[in-house]
Amino acid sequence: MQIVKDSKRAVKLAKRVLKGRRAFFELKALLAERGDLPEQRYRVGVYFADSDVNIYQMRQWYAPLVELSKTQPVVVLARNAAGALQLMRESGLDVAFVPKVTSIENFIETQQLDVMLYVNQNTRNFQMMRYGERWHVFVNHGESDKMYMTSNQHKAYDYAFVAGDAARARLSKALWNYDVNTRTLAIGRPQTDHLSGEPAYTPDERTVVLYAPTWEGDRPAAFYGSVLTHGEELVRQLIATGRHRVVYRPHPRSGVVSPEFGAANERIIAMLAAANQADAAAQHVYDTAPTLGWQLLQPDVAICDISAMIYDRLATGRPLMVTRPAAAEAEVDEGGYLSVCEWLDASQTPDIAAVLDRVIGDEGARERLGEWSTRYFGDTSPGAPTKRFHAAIDELLARADAERSAKAAN
């Protein structure tokens, strides 16, 4: 048995190495075609050390960063070839490939880079954070009440951009000796200003249900994924009604840890394909689009696991349900929105159609969603989050100028 496991690991490693080499040569050609980036152009950078497997974390920020770059040029410092290649292909942002620490040093010698943004907690972030005379800012890749959101690693950054009052309260409660008033800047959710695009179906009288589960998690406390416990029965029942349309958007990491979880995900995808073949009018959607837009705005109701997807949907103020984790080990913070959310237990999935009818028709729930949306994100009116994001960047650039002036005076 151990020999089989070792063989599988060896094959997996070989595939990863081959993929990395291919990506490197493709990236090298793209970089040669583009040429060098102009010197002394960028004061704002984004650091991304991961491969393309975690590119979803950057995708959250493409549209807001492209908008920012119209007035304040932005560059992404990418450490991994596959990640850099994906960023160059789809982000619309300038990308610097800096695979080695010396590469970082050489690049920052050519740029001022007063503000560095970080979308995750990769341990290689510290290879960039060693450089002073700039602000290191954690922006995360979503807003949620997961344990990840209160990591003590927040203290490693000069500042954190948070969504709003709920995030500040969460950090104040969880972290010792962390001054949220001076270390955080609330920007709302600028991504909501870019929720656009045409739906991947023709709207009709069917009730559209977004089912957006997270992955299985890599430790018991993070077992939030519902694909195995809720997903198959939920989708099966909705297909059977003939009056629902399912938009299935699984987490891109689904199945990377658990083969059983991955197999369940594949069965749901196959189920939707078979339903569309049997009834072309159904137009069920397996959604793998790189960015979110219509998926959050158009569906009549959303079913999400404990993840940032809850809060992306919450920002729209539209009907929402949250799957209750079946694993006893999963840590659930019910102090925020989860204290009043519409929970979906696995035992309810056989009656999901009736459950959703109740939730969609509950006007009181809609009012509560609006109140909680404000608590988490502040002003969500069109353009307001983008304005706050830009203002936060401008404030930090001004602080950088002040620090530099004070140092020169001394």
PyMOL commands that set and color helices and strands:
alter all, ss='L'
color gray80, all
select helices_A, chain A and resi 2-34+52-54+56-59+62-69+81-90+101-108+125-129+147-150+152-156+165-174+180-183+190-194+220-222+227-241+259-278+294-297+308-314+337-339+346-360+363-377+384-409
alter helices_A, ss='H'
color red, helices_A
select strands_A, chain A and resi 44-48+74-78+94-97+115-118+135-138+159-162+184-186+207-212+244-248+285-286+301-304+320-323+343-344
alter strands_A, ss='S'
color yellow, strands_A
deselect
rebuild
show_as cartoon
